[in-house]
Amino acid sequence: MLKLKRRLEFAKHKEAPKPIEKDSQILLDSIYLYGVDYMSTFDIKSYFERFASDKEALVVNWLNDSSCLVKFESEEKAKQAYVDSSLTSAKEQEGVSKKLHIG
């Protein structure tokens, strides 16, 4: 039981997702990640390094303990990373993007 309790504690997020504010700027060269509480900057860069010419070209900006923005060299690299890392198909993503409302 103690092992299960430790696993559940580990699975909790430290902070809530950062909300999209009405006057937020959309960064086409960046990807927002949530649920990275137990990942380091090195872990995130290592995951996305295949989409960069150099691991140092990736910039990780931490928003809080659970959220960060990963900035890529270009909009094309960010889009490629998003599509290749997505758990849903492009067709499913199309439907999601139509439902996204900011503000």
N, C-alpha and C positions, 0 to 999 in steps of 0.2 A: 504493500500500500504506500509506503514511504517513497518508493521508486516512482510510482505513478504520480504522486503529489509533486515530486521534483520535476517530472516531465511537464505537468500542467503549469507549474510556476514558470518554467522556461518558455512555454508557448505564449505567455501573456505579453502583450505589447506594453512598452513603457509609457507611451504617449499616444493620443488619438491622432488620426490622420490630419494633416494640415488642410483646412478648407480652402477652396478656390474662392478668392475674394472678387467682388464685382469689378474692381479696376485692375485686376491682375493682368500682367503681360504674358502672352503665350510665347514660350521659348521653343522654337522649332528645332533647335540643335541640342535639346535636352530631354531627358526622361525623368519623370518623377517616380520614386520608389517608396513604398510604404511596407513596413514589416521587416526592416533591416536592423532591428534592435541588437542582434547578436553578431552582426557582421562588422568588419572593420573597413576602413577606406581601402586597404590593400585587397581585401576579399572582393569588394565591388569592382575595383579596377581589374583584378584578375579575371573576373567573370566576363567583363566587357572588352578586354584587351584585343580580342580577335576582330573588333570593329574599329580599331585605331591603328595608325601607323606606328605608334609608340605608346606604351602604357602611361607615360608622363603626359601625353596629349589629352588624356581623360582628366576631367576635373570633377571632384565630388564635393558638393556643397551640402553640408548637414543642416537641415532645417530644425530638427530636434532629435531625440534619441531613437526615434522610430522611422523618420523620413529623411530623404535626401534627394537632391537633383544631381544627375550625372550629365555633365556637359561634354558633348562630342566635338570633333573637329569641324563638322558640317551638319547641315540639316539632313543630307543624304545618309550619312553614317548613323545618325540618331534614328532615322526611319528604318534603316536596315536592322539595327540592333533591336528596335521595338518589334518589328515583324518577325524576325528570327527567334526572338525570346518569348513571343506571345504564346499563351496556352490555348488560344482560340484561333479559328481560321480567319482569313481576310474577309470572307463574306459575313461572318459573325461580327467582326469588328466594325464593318460598315453600318450595321444596325445599331451598334452601341454608340458610335459617333453621332448618329442622328438624334439620339436620345439625350446627349449631354447638354445640359443647360448650365450656364455660368451666371451666378448672381443671385 
